[in-house]
Amino acid sequence: MDEKLLMLQFKKDNWQVIEEMDNWLYVFDHLPKKMKLIVDFRVQGLTNLEISKICGCSECNVRAQLSKAKKRFLRGESCI
């Protein structure tokens, strides 16, 4: 999320944004180590190909990990 947009949301006293961020961080903290690393790289703006080279896995594996992570975020699950 863009930092300026985030600050604007906080200034508006939008507690829904804070709740969503808290949920996102909770789920992120409970992701498996490799999935968390891949999501972190993606949030930083790296491409799937770049992530696959860094992690030493296939691009297909990166896509699969991101897809699984997205489902967990959307459901708000902490899949421990």
VOBA-1610 file (N, C-alpha, C; in pm, whole numbers, padded with zeros to 5 digits, always signed):
BEGIN
Met+00086-00117+00000Met+00000+00000+00000Met+00091+00124+00000Asp+00055+00221-00075Asp+00131+00345-00083Asp+00132+00413+00054Glu+00249+00461+00095Glu+00263+00523+00227Glu+00174+00645+00243Lys+00163+00728+00137Lys+00079+00848+00145Lys-00068+00809+00162Leu-00111+00707+00090Leu-00248+00660+00103Leu-00274+00608+00243Leu-00177+00535+00296Leu-00190+00482+00431Leu-00203+00594+00534Met-00119+00695+00523Met-00125+00807+00615Met-00257+00883+00603Leu-00308+00894+00481Leu-00437+00959+00460Leu-00548+00882+00531Gln-00542+00749+00522Gln-00643+00666+00588Gln-00637+00684+00741Phe-00516+00692+00796Phe-00503+00712+00941Phe-00555+00849+00982Lys-00530+00950+00901Lys-00576+01084+00933Lys-00729+01093+00934Lys-00793+01011+00853Lys-00939+01010+00847Lys-00999+00935+00965Asp-00913+00879+01052Asp-00960+00801+01166Asp-01043+00682+01118Asn-00995+00617+01015Asn-01063+00503+00955Asn-01019+00375+01025Trp-01094+00332+01123Trp-01055+00215+01202Trp-01068+00085+01124Gln-01149+00085+01020Gln-01160-00035+00937Gln-01026-00067+00871Val-00955+00035+00827Val-00823+00015+00767Val-00727-00045+00869Ile-00732+00007+00990Ile-00644-00044+01095Ile-00677-00189+01126Glu-00804-00221+01132Glu-00845-00359+01158Glu-00799-00452+01045Glu-00813-00407+00920Glu-00769-00488+00807Glu-00618-00509+00809Met-00544-00403+00843Met-00398-00415+00851Met-00359-00510+00963Asp-00426-00501+01075Asp-00398-00589+01188Asp-00423-00734+01150Asn-00532-00758+01078Asn-00564-00892+01031Asn-00457-00941+00933Trp-00415-00852+00841Trp-00314-00888+00742Trp-00184-00926+00812Leu-00143-00845+00911Leu-00019-00874+00983Leu-00029-01003+01063Tyr-00145-01029+01121Tyr-00165-01153+01197Tyr-00149-01275+01106Val-00215-01270+00991Val-00206-01381+00896Val-00063-01393+00844Phe-00001-01280+00810Phe+00136-01281+00759Phe+00231-01346+00859Asp+00216-01312+00986Asp+00303-01368+01089Asp+00290-01519+01104His+00175-01574+01064His+00151-01717+01079His+00171-01797+00950Leu+00220-01732+00845Leu+00250-01804+00722Leu+00375-01888+00742Pro+00387-01999+00666Pro+00512-02075+00669Pro+00628-01986+00625Lys+00747-02018+00674Lys+00866-01935+00653Lys+00890-01899+00506Lys+00887-01999+00418Lys+00915-01972+00276Lys+00805-01889+00212Met+00680-01918+00247Met+00568-01842+00193Met+00577-01696+00237Lys+00613-01675+00363Lys+00628-01539+00415Lys+00737-01464+00339Leu+00848-01532+00312Leu+00958-01472+00238Leu+00915-01431+00098Ile+00842-01520+00031Ile+00795-01494-00106Ile+00696-01377-00106Val+00604-01373-00011Val+00508-01263-00002Val+00582-01132+00025Asp+00680-01137+00112Asp+00758-01017+00145Asp+00829-00963+00021Phe+00891-01051-00057Phe+00957-01008-00180Phe+00857-00948-00278Arg+00739-01008-00287Arg+00637-00960-00381Arg+00587-00822-00340Val+00568-00802-00211Val+00523-00672-00160Val+00629-00566-00189Gln+00756-00605-00189Gln+00864-00512-00220Gln+00870-00479-00369Gly+00794-00552-00451Gly+00787-00520-00593Gly+00868-00610-00684Leu+00926-00717-00631Leu+01001-00809-00715Leu+00906-00891-00801Thr+00952-00929-00919Thr+00872-01013-01007Thr+00883-01158-00962Asn+00793-01241-01013Asn+00797-01384-00980Asn+00930-01446-01023Leu+00981-01405-01137Leu+01108-01458-01186Leu+01223-01420-01093Glu+01225-01296-01050Glu+01329-01251-00957Glu+01321-01327-00824Ile+01199-01345-00776Ile+01180-01418-00650Ile+01227-01562-00664Ser+01193-01624-00777Ser+01232-01764-00797Ser+01384-01780-00799Lys+01453-01684-00857Lys+01600-01690-00860Lys+01659-01675-00720Ile+01604-01582-00642Ile+01653-01560-00506Ile+01627-01681-00417Cys+01507-01737-00429Cys+01467-01849-00342Cys+01515-01985-00391Gly+01562-01990-00515Gly+01609-02117-00569Gly+01497-02215-00598Cys+01385-02163-00644Cys+01273-02249-00681Cys+01219-02204-00817Ser+01121-02277-00866Ser+01066-02244-00997Ser+00968-02126-00987Glu+00946-02063-01099Glu+00848-01954-01106Glu+00708-02007-01076Cys+00684-02129-01117Cys+00554-02195-01092Cys+00532-02211-00941Asn+00638-02246-00870Asn+00629-02260-00725Asn+00599-02126-00659Val+00661-02021-00708Val+00636-01886-00655Val+00490-01849-00675Arg+00438-01873-00795Arg+00296-01843-00823Arg+00204-01923-00731Ala+00237-02050-00710Ala+00154-02135-00624Ala+00157-02085-00479Gln+00275-02048-00431Gln+00287-01997-00294Gln+00209-01866-00277Leu+00218-01778-00376Leu+00145-01652-00369Leu-00006-01674-00374Ser-00048-01770-00453Ser-00190-01802-00462Ser-00243-01855-00328Lys-00167-01945-00267Lys-00207-01999-00136Lys-00210-01889-00031Ala-00109-01803-00033Ala-00104-01692+00064Ala-00224-01599+00044Lys-00256-01569-00081Lys-00369-01480-00110Lys-00499-01537-00053Lys-00519-01667-00069Lys-00639-01731-00015Lys-00644-01717+00136Arg-00529-01734+00202Arg-00525-01721+00347Arg-00556-01578+00390Phe-00502-01481+00317Phe-00529-01341+00351Phe-00677-01308+00332Leu-00734-01356+00224Leu-00874-01326+00195Leu-00968-01389+00298Arg-00931-01508+00346Arg-01014-01575+00448Arg-00982-01526+00588Gly-00868-01458+00601Gly-00828-01410+00733Gly-00785-01523+00824Glu-00737-01629+00764Glu-00699-01747+00843Glu-00558-01736+00895Ser-00535-01801+01006Ser-00399-01819+01056Ser-00371-01968+01044Cys-00327-02007+00930Cys-00299-02148+00903Cys-00162-02184+00960Ile-00164-02228+01082Ile-00038-02259+01151Ile+00004-02401+01118
//
